[in-house]
Structure formats: structure tokens, C-alpha cells
Amino acid sequence: MEVKLNLNQSSFIRGKEQLDNAKLHVQAEKLISEKRLEEASEIFCRILCNNETDVKALHSLAVINHRTGQFDAARTLYLHALKVDPERPKIIFNLGRLEHEVKRRDAAKMHYETALSMECDQELKCSTLAYLGLLLLEDFDDLYGAEECFEKSLVLNPKHVRTLDHQSALLVRQDRRDEAALLHEIVISLSPEHRKCWCPYFNSLFDGRLVKKCDTGRVSSFSFTEKMQSRWKDSDFLHNARRLVEKARMNRSLDYYANSDSYQNGLSPRGTILLSGCNVERDKDDSSVFVIRDNVKKRTYECRCSDEFQMKSWIDHLKQIVEDDRRKAIDRRPTIFTEEESAKKGSPKYTGWMKKRGWYNSSWRDRFFVLSGTSLEYYVSSDAFAAGQDPQGCISLKSCLAQPKAGSGNHWELTIRDNMKRRTFECACVSETDRSKWILAIESCNK
């Protein structure tokens, strides 16, 4: 039996649904403030079941997925929200942040510029200018454009923390490190939380280190070792240093503290160096310094030791941690290399499992690769490929160079260098034969 409602009844039901959704929004926002993101997500999904065009719920759910690293889901939700209401500069800005984070620089630049062209509040405009400036500096090497963005933002708000922090990155790139250090102290005074973590902004180039003039006249960072040595005797220093290295061995990260009391009292570290994907080596110019190069965040950390024994101990420990991390990641699954005929124009297609780590995420991942034509696609699994799902990524081989690389253990690694986009991908095979076949297959695409 079909029941028809009159206009007053329909209006009453819609009003009740809106009231219920408003209560759910308040409840979800409270859960987010308590960092109970999974429960908040469930509430937003309930709201969207009642009203799939609720822009606020779409945006909030997108932000949660963004925070938890579900970038594809977050992008879909952002775009759906903008399809419902295109005049939302905050959503466009957050979409730009997502594209910025996954290194889709052209898309990020477009979204930032779109957000700036719309009417928005001062805070959002300053934040957009700050991140657009950082993007121009970091990915486009446009120092002039970055400086112009920062100046526009500081005209609106001279104490905007994000802008000042990113401007200090510009000063470092301009080799004005003393000025960068002073500016960073201003950032810390405006935002004390900045001191407690590595950096509150996901990809700031200036990593929050204090800087000073060292004996050689170069500007160098206060190293982890120096901070500890300034308060401890050598014996105490070595004992505590070993304790920190053991912590680093478990977490694959290296924490550093302002002094020994901060560490022993369980206070938060001044900063953390994630060792996954890092290279540890001696400094070429100063024999008392070793360098930790973070290939993901494109940062370099300098650590000074008082003698050769400490230098060797630190380098050996850190190299062992990095090497163990690489070996464990590679050992999970063997690779399979097969040659098939593609249904598309009968061109040769190569498929197989390899370990992969990329230019942005340096963690090893199992990926199913498919080489067809001049592109190398990779999927989460062979089932995803067989089901016709979209690939996780695609490497254009038109300007790529594949080369063998010294591996660890019984694994053979190769690098794929994209000379146009200036990116390097690393893959690992279980046999030298597999590696040779992949290299030959990739090289054949360039002929």
C-alpha cells in the first residue's frame, strides 16, 4: 500500500532528520577531539546513509581518511563533497594538502590557487599561501614565487605560525641559516607545541633544529651526541647512549632530548629521526661528523662525535638498524617472473611479484607488476589485476633507466630512474635471473 504524505508532514520529517543529523555531528566532533577516529567515522557514515549530500559529513569523513593515510578514499570523498557544493575553499585546500602530501605537485598547485581565488577567511588564506609557498619551494624550486607567497600571508597576519615556519625553510635554502634559526625561535615562542615534536606540518623543509657556528666556521646543527655530552661524563654518556640505541632498534627511530634529565624523566623528545629508508655515512668534509640522510623527507642530519670510538659505534649501530629493516621487509615474499601475450595488439606483457619502495614512501611493499607497452603498472595483488581494478601506481618507462643495485642477503635489487620526473623507484627480486629479465624488459620499452 502506498502512503502519501502531505506537505506539512514531509517538512516535519525532513526537519526531524536534520535535527538528528545535527546531534550526530556534535557527537562525532567530540569523538574526533578525543582522537576516537574510528567511532567518529561510523557516525559520519550513519549521517551519510540518511543524507548522502551532507557536505559537512563528507568533508569530515574525508579528513579522517586523510589523517589515517587512506589517501584514495579521502580524495574520493573530497571530490564528492565538491561535486555537491563546489564553493567550499576549505575542502579545496584540504584536497590540495592531500595531493601535496602524495607528491602530485601540479594538482596540489591547482587546488591551492583555486582556493585563493575564492572568498575565504583570513586564517584559511594565510594557510593556503603558506603551503603554496612551500610547494613552490620544495617541488618547483621557485624561490621567488615562494617568497612572494610568504610575504602576502604575513601582510595579512605577521604572526602566522605556518607561514613563519615555512619561511624559515626558504631562508635555509638561501643559506641564511642564522636568520632561519632566529625565525624558528619566534615560531617556537608563538607555538610551544612545535618544540615537542619533529614538526607539526607534514613536509616542512626546516626540521626544527637549533643551529650554531661550529669550530670550522660552518653552520651545523646541535647534534644528538653533543646535547647528551654537554651534561654527561663519557662513561654515563655511553651507557645512556646505548639505552637510546636499543630503543631505536625496537622502533626504527632515533629520539633526541634537550638533556639527560628529560630522557630519564620520560619527557617527550625534542625530535625524532625515522631510520626507515635512511642512509648513514661519514661526512666527507669533517672526520668527526657522521650524516643521516632521510631519503623520504629529503633531509640531512649531522651528528658530531668526540672521538673515533663513538663515531664507529654510532655508525655501526644505526647501519645495523637500517639494514635489518630492509632485510625484514624484503624477506616476506618471493618474486615470480612470467612472460605472457597481451590481448592488446599482441605485445609482450611481463607480470610478476617484486618488492618495491618509491621516491616518497621508502618502506618495502609487495606489489604485483604488469609491464605492457611503455608503462609498468603495479597492483596490491594479482587478484586486483585479474579483477580489472585500477593499479596502485604506474611508472612511465619512456624516459626511465633500469640498473642493477647491490642488494642485501640473497636478494637482488634494481633501480628504475625516471629522468623526466626525477624520481627513483627501487625493486627487489629473489634471483639474479629475475632481475636480469626485468631490466631487459624495461630497457626494451625504450628502444
SULMO-V820499 format. One record per residue. N is the residue number from 1. RES is the residue in three letters. PHI is phi as a letter, one per 30 degrees, with the letter a starting at -180 (999 if undefined). PSI is psi as a letter, one per 40 degrees, with the letter a starting at -180 (999 if undefined). D_CENTER is the distance of its C-alpha to the mean C-alpha in Angstrom with 2 decimals. Layout:
N;RES;PHI;PSI;D_CENTER + N;RES;PHI;PSI;D_CENTER
This chain:
1;MET;999;h;56.25 + 2;GLU;d;h;54.32 + 3;VAL;c;h;53.99 + 4;LYS;c;h;53.72 + 5;LEU;c;i;52.52 + 6;ASN;d;i;53.95 + 7;LEU;d;d;51.93 + 8;ASN;d;d;52.17 + 9;GLN;d;d;51.02 + 10;SER;d;d;47.98 + 11;SER;d;d;47.01 + 12;PHE;d;d;47.44 + 13;ILE;d;d;45.17 + 14;ARG;d;d;42.42 + 15;GLY;d;d;42.72 + 16;LYS;d;d;42.51 + 17;GLU;d;d;39.35 + 18;GLN;d;d;37.71 + 19;LEU;d;d;38.80 + 20;ASP;d;d;37.42 + 21;ASN;d;d;34.03 + 22;ALA;d;d;34.00 + 23;LYS;d;d;34.65 + 24;LEU;d;d;31.88 + 25;HIS;d;d;29.43 + 26;VAL;d;d;30.59 + 27;GLN;d;d;30.24 + 28;ALA;d;d;26.69 + 29;GLU;d;d;25.61 + 30;LYS;d;d;27.21 + 31;LEU;d;d;25.31 + 32;ILE;d;d;21.96 + 33;SER;d;d;23.14 + 34;GLU;c;e;23.95 + 35;LYS;i;f;20.49 + 36;ARG;c;g;22.35 + 37;LEU;d;d;20.00 + 38;GLU;d;d;21.60 + 39;GLU;d;d;25.03 + 40;ALA;d;d;23.97 + 41;SER;d;d;22.66 + 42;GLU;d;d;26.08 + 43;ILE;d;d;27.88 + 44;PHE;d;d;26.06 + 45;CYS;d;d;26.94 + 46;ARG;d;d;30.52 + 47;ILE;d;d;30.57 + 48;LEU;d;d;29.45 + 49;CYS;d;d;32.18 + 50;ASN;d;d;34.65 + 51;ASN;b;g;33.25 + 52;GLU;d;e;30.68 + 53;THR;c;e;30.55 + 54;ASP;d;h;29.54 + 55;VAL;d;d;26.89 + 56;LYS;d;d;25.94 + 57;ALA;d;d;25.38 + 58;LEU;d;d;23.39 + 59;HIS;d;d;21.10 + 60;SER;d;d;20.78 + 61;LEU;d;d;20.10 + 62;ALA;d;d;17.40 + 63;VAL;d;d;15.69 + 64;ILE;d;d;16.06 + 65;ASN;d;d;14.59 + 66;HIS;d;d;11.58 + 67;ARG;d;d;11.19 + 68;THR;d;e;11.80 + 69;GLY;i;e;9.33 + 70;GLN;d;g;12.43 + 71;PHE;d;d;11.27 + 72;ASP;d;d;14.57 + 73;ALA;d;d;16.71 + 74;ALA;d;d;15.19 + 75;ARG;d;d;15.78 + 76;THR;d;d;19.27 + 77;LEU;d;d;20.13 + 78;TYR;e;d;19.13 + 79;LEU;d;d;21.26 + 80;HIS;d;d;24.04 + 81;ALA;d;d;24.21 + 82;LEU;d;d;24.54 + 83;LYS;d;d;27.17 + 84;VAL;d;d;29.13 + 85;ASP;b;g;28.78 + 86;PRO;d;e;27.41 + 87;GLU;c;f;28.17 + 88;ARG;b;g;25.26 + 89;PRO;d;d;23.25 + 90;LYS;d;d;21.03 + 91;ILE;d;d;19.95 + 92;ILE;d;d;19.49 + 93;PHE;d;d;17.34 + 94;ASN;d;d;15.03 + 95;LEU;d;d;15.00 + 96;GLY;d;d;14.11 + 97;ARG;d;d;11.13 + 98;LEU;d;d;9.98 + 99;GLU;d;d;10.90 + 100;HIS;d;d;9.29 + 101;GLU;d;d;5.76 + 102;VAL;c;e;6.94 + 103;LYS;i;f;8.71 + 104;ARG;c;g;12.08 + 105;ARG;d;d;13.33 + 106;ASP;d;d;16.94 + 107;ALA;d;d;16.47 + 108;ALA;d;d;14.36 + 109;LYS;d;d;17.14 + 110;MET;d;d;19.79 + 111;HIS;d;d;18.66 + 112;TYR;e;d;18.40 + 113;GLU;d;d;21.83 + 114;THR;d;d;23.26 + 115;ALA;d;d;22.41 + 116;LEU;d;d;24.05 + 117;SER;d;e;27.09 + 118;MET;c;i;27.78 + 119;GLU;d;h;29.51 + 120;CYS;a;i;27.20 + 121;ASP;d;i;27.48 + 122;GLN;d;d;26.90 + 123;GLU;d;d;23.81 + 124;LEU;d;d;21.96 + 125;LYS;d;d;23.27 + 126;CYS;d;d;22.18 + 127;SER;d;d;18.60 + 128;THR;d;d;18.50 + 129;LEU;d;d;20.04 + 130;ALA;d;d;17.65 + 131;TYR;d;d;14.53 + 132;LEU;d;d;16.64 + 133;GLY;d;d;17.70 + 134;LEU;d;d;14.29 + 135;LEU;d;d;13.54 + 136;LEU;d;d;16.98 + 137;LEU;d;d;16.50 + 138;GLU;d;d;13.21 + 139;ASP;c;d;13.68 + 140;PHE;c;e;17.44 + 141;ASP;h;f;18.79 + 142;ASP;c;g;21.02 + 143;LEU;d;d;21.89 + 144;TYR;d;d;24.89 + 145;GLY;d;d;23.16 + 146;ALA;d;d;20.51 + 147;GLU;d;d;23.43 + 148;GLU;d;d;25.34 + 149;CYS;d;d;22.67 + 150;PHE;d;d;22.44 + 151;GLU;d;d;26.25 + 152;LYS;d;d;26.68 + 153;SER;d;d;24.47 + 154;LEU;d;d;26.34 + 155;VAL;d;d;29.62 + 156;LEU;d;d;28.86 + 157;ASN;b;h;27.59 + 158;PRO;d;e;28.02 + 159;LYS;c;f;26.23 + 160;HIS;d;h;23.04 + 161;VAL;d;d;20.47 + 162;ARG;d;d;17.32 + 163;THR;d;d;19.42 + 164;LEU;d;d;20.84 + 165;ASP;d;d;17.59 + 166;HIS;d;d;16.25 + 167;GLN;d;d;19.80 + 168;SER;d;d;19.74 + 169;ALA;d;d;16.97 + 170;LEU;d;d;19.52 + 171;LEU;d;d;22.25 + 172;VAL;d;d;20.52 + 173;ARG;d;d;20.18 + 174;GLN;d;e;23.85 + 175;ASP;i;f;24.73 + 176;ARG;c;g;26.02 + 177;ARG;d;d;24.53 + 178;ASP;d;d;27.35 + 179;GLU;d;d;26.87 + 180;ALA;d;d;23.10 + 181;ALA;d;d;24.00 + 182;LEU;d;d;26.61 + 183;LEU;d;d;24.40 + 184;HIS;d;d;21.79 + 185;GLU;d;d;24.72 + 186;ILE;d;d;25.53 + 187;VAL;e;d;22.06 + 188;ILE;d;d;22.65 + 189;SER;d;d;26.14 + 190;LEU;d;d;25.02 + 191;SER;b;g;22.22 + 192;PRO;e;d;23.15 + 193;GLU;d;d;20.17 + 194;HIS;d;d;18.09 + 195;ARG;d;d;20.05 + 196;LYS;d;e;19.25 + 197;CYS;b;i;15.50 + 198;TRP;d;d;13.20 + 199;CYS;a;h;12.24 + 200;PRO;d;e;12.56 + 201;TYR;c;h;10.39 + 202;PHE;d;d;6.64 + 203;ASN;b;f;6.91 + 204;SER;d;h;10.58 + 205;LEU;d;d;12.14 + 206;PHE;d;h;14.81 + 207;ASP;c;e;13.88 + 208;GLY;i;e;16.90 + 209;ARG;d;i;19.23 + 210;LEU;d;i;22.92 + 211;VAL;b;i;24.58 + 212;LYS;a;i;28.19 + 213;LYS;d;h;30.70 + 214;CYS;c;a;31.36 + 215;ASP;d;d;34.70 + 216;THR;d;e;34.05 + 217;GLY;j;e;33.39 + 218;ARG;d;i;29.77 + 219;VAL;d;h;27.16 + 220;SER;b;i;25.11 + 221;SER;d;i;23.06 + 222;PHE;d;h;24.78 + 223;SER;d;i;23.75 + 224;PHE;e;d;23.38 + 225;THR;d;d;26.72 + 226;GLU;d;d;28.50 + 227;LYS;d;d;27.69 + 228;MET;d;d;29.12 + 229;GLN;d;d;32.02 + 230;SER;d;d;33.18 + 231;ARG;c;d;34.29 + 232;TRP;c;i;35.17 + 233;LYS;d;i;37.91 + 234;ASP;e;d;36.98 + 235;SER;d;d;37.94 + 236;ASP;d;d;36.05 + 237;PHE;d;d;33.02 + 238;LEU;d;d;32.98 + 239;HIS;d;d;33.55 + 240;ASN;d;d;30.71 + 241;ALA;d;d;28.38 + 242;ARG;d;d;29.08 + 243;ARG;d;d;28.31 + 244;LEU;d;d;24.85 + 245;VAL;d;d;24.30 + 246;GLU;d;d;25.45 + 247;LYS;d;d;22.89 + 248;ALA;d;d;20.22 + 249;ARG;d;d;21.77 + 250;MET;d;d;21.39 + 251;ASN;c;e;17.86 + 252;ARG;h;f;16.44 + 253;SER;b;i;15.50 + 254;LEU;b;h;17.70 + 255;ASP;c;i;18.68 + 256;TYR;b;i;20.92 + 257;TYR;b;i;23.50 + 258;ALA;d;d;25.84 + 259;ASN;a;i;28.84 + 260;SER;d;d;30.25 + 261;ASP;d;d;31.51 + 262;SER;d;d;28.09 + 263;TYR;d;d;27.03 + 264;GLN;d;d;30.38 + 265;ASN;d;e;30.48 + 266;GLY;i;f;27.20 + 267;LEU;d;i;25.50 + 268;SER;d;i;21.76 + 269;PRO;d;i;20.41 + 270;ARG;d;d;19.79 + 271;GLY;a;i;16.45 + 272;THR;b;h;14.59 + 273;ILE;c;h;13.50 + 274;LEU;d;h;11.61 + 275;LEU;d;e;13.96 + 276;SER;d;h;12.54 + 277;GLY;i;e;12.36 + 278;CYS;c;i;14.14 + 279;ASN;c;h;17.54 + 280;VAL;c;h;20.33 + 281;GLU;a;i;23.33 + 282;ARG;d;i;26.16 + 283;ASP;d;h;26.14 + 284;LYS;d;d;28.50 + 285;ASP;c;d;30.14 + 286;ASP;b;h;30.58 + 287;SER;d;e;31.83 + 288;SER;c;e;31.04 + 289;VAL;b;h;27.27 + 290;PHE;c;i;24.63 + 291;VAL;b;h;21.12 + 292;ILE;c;h;17.78 + 293;ARG;c;h;15.45 + 294;ASP;d;h;11.71 + 295;ASN;d;e;11.11 + 296;VAL;d;d;7.31 + 297;LYS;d;e;7.11 + 298;LYS;h;f;10.61 + 299;ARG;b;i;12.50 + 300;THR;b;h;15.90 + 301;TYR;c;h;17.69 + 302;GLU;c;h;21.48 + 303;CYS;b;h;23.65 + 304;ARG;c;h;27.43 + 305;CYS;c;i;29.98 + 306;SER;d;d;33.67 + 307;ASP;a;i;35.08 + 308;GLU;d;d;34.54 + 309;PHE;d;d;34.67 + 310;GLN;d;d;31.71 + 311;MET;e;d;29.79 + 312;LYS;d;d;30.55 + 313;SER;d;d;29.86 + 314;TRP;d;d;26.35 + 315;ILE;d;d;25.44 + 316;ASP;d;d;27.06 + 317;HIS;d;d;25.41 + 318;LEU;d;d;21.83 + 319;LYS;d;d;22.44 + 320;GLN;d;d;23.91 + 321;ILE;d;d;20.92 + 322;VAL;d;d;18.56 + 323;GLU;d;d;21.29 + 324;ASP;d;d;21.95 + 325;ASP;d;d;18.39 + 326;ARG;d;d;18.60 + 327;ARG;d;d;22.13 + 328;LYS;d;d;21.57 + 329;ALA;d;d;18.80 + 330;ILE;d;d;21.17 + 331;ASP;d;e;24.31 + 332;ARG;d;d;23.68 + 333;ARG;b;h;25.15 + 334;PRO;d;i;27.42 + 335;THR;c;i;27.10 + 336;ILE;b;h;29.76 + 337;PHE;c;h;30.74 + 338;THR;b;i;33.18 + 339;GLU;c;h;34.74 + 340;GLU;b;i;35.86 + 341;GLU;c;h;37.48 + 342;SER;d;i;35.48 + 343;ALA;d;e;37.38 + 344;LYS;d;h;36.14 + 345;LYS;i;e;38.76 + 346;GLY;i;e;39.25 + 347;SER;d;i;36.56 + 348;PRO;d;h;35.32 + 349;LYS;b;h;32.25 + 350;TYR;c;h;30.51 + 351;THR;b;i;28.64 + 352;GLY;l;i;27.33 + 353;TRP;d;h;24.79 + 354;MET;b;i;22.47 + 355;LYS;d;i;19.54 + 356;LYS;b;i;16.51 + 357;ARG;b;i;13.26 + 358;GLY;c;a;11.57 + 359;TRP;d;e;10.44 + 360;TYR;c;d;6.67 + 361;ASN;c;h;6.97 + 362;SER;c;e;9.80 + 363;SER;d;i;11.42 + 364;TRP;d;h;14.78 + 365;ARG;b;i;15.63 + 366;ASP;d;h;19.14 + 367;ARG;b;i;19.54 + 368;PHE;c;h;22.83 + 369;PHE;c;i;23.26 + 370;VAL;b;h;25.82 + 371;LEU;c;h;27.09 + 372;SER;b;h;29.31 + 373;GLY;i;b;30.55 + 374;THR;c;f;28.01 + 375;SER;b;i;24.83 + 376;LEU;c;h;23.06 + 377;GLU;c;i;21.60 + 378;TYR;b;i;19.91 + 379;TYR;b;i;20.34 + 380;VAL;d;d;19.54 + 381;SER;a;i;23.23 + 382;SER;d;d;26.53 + 383;ASP;d;d;27.72 + 384;ALA;d;d;25.05 + 385;PHE;d;d;26.31 + 386;ALA;d;d;29.91 + 387;ALA;d;e;29.47 + 388;GLY;i;f;28.36 + 389;GLN;d;i;24.92 + 390;ASP;d;i;22.29 + 391;PRO;d;i;20.21 + 392;GLN;d;d;16.56 + 393;GLY;a;i;16.35 + 394;CYS;b;h;18.90 + 395;ILE;c;h;19.35 + 396;SER;d;h;22.19 + 397;LEU;c;e;24.50 + 398;LYS;d;d;26.72 + 399;SER;b;f;25.40 + 400;CYS;c;i;23.79 + 401;LEU;b;h;25.11 + 402;ALA;c;h;25.04 + 403;GLN;b;i;26.05 + 404;PRO;d;i;26.69 + 405;LYS;b;i;24.87 + 406;ALA;d;h;26.22 + 407;GLY;c;a;24.99 + 408;SER;c;i;25.39 + 409;GLY;i;b;28.19 + 410;ASN;c;f;29.71 + 411;HIS;c;i;26.77 + 412;TRP;c;h;26.68 + 413;GLU;c;i;23.51 + 414;LEU;b;i;23.18 + 415;THR;c;i;20.82 + 416;ILE;c;h;20.59 + 417;ARG;c;h;20.14 + 418;ASP;d;h;19.78 + 419;ASN;d;d;21.82 + 420;MET;d;d;21.61 + 421;LYS;c;e;17.86 + 422;ARG;h;f;17.46 + 423;ARG;b;i;15.07 + 424;THR;b;h;15.88 + 425;PHE;c;i;15.75 + 426;GLU;c;h;17.31 + 427;CYS;b;i;19.68 + 428;ALA;b;h;22.15 + 429;CYS;c;i;25.66 + 430;VAL;c;e;28.34 + 431;SER;b;i;31.07 + 432;GLU;d;d;31.79 + 433;THR;d;d;33.65 + 434;ASP;e;d;30.69 + 435;ARG;d;d;28.63 + 436;SER;d;d;31.55 + 437;LYS;d;d;31.96 + 438;TRP;d;d;28.38 + 439;ILE;d;d;28.60 + 440;LEU;d;d;31.98 + 441;ALA;d;d;30.86 + 442;ILE;d;d;27.96 + 443;GLU;d;d;30.32 + 444;SER;d;d;32.91 + 445;CYS;d;d;30.70 + 446;ASN;c;e;30.90 + 447;LYS;c;999;34.69
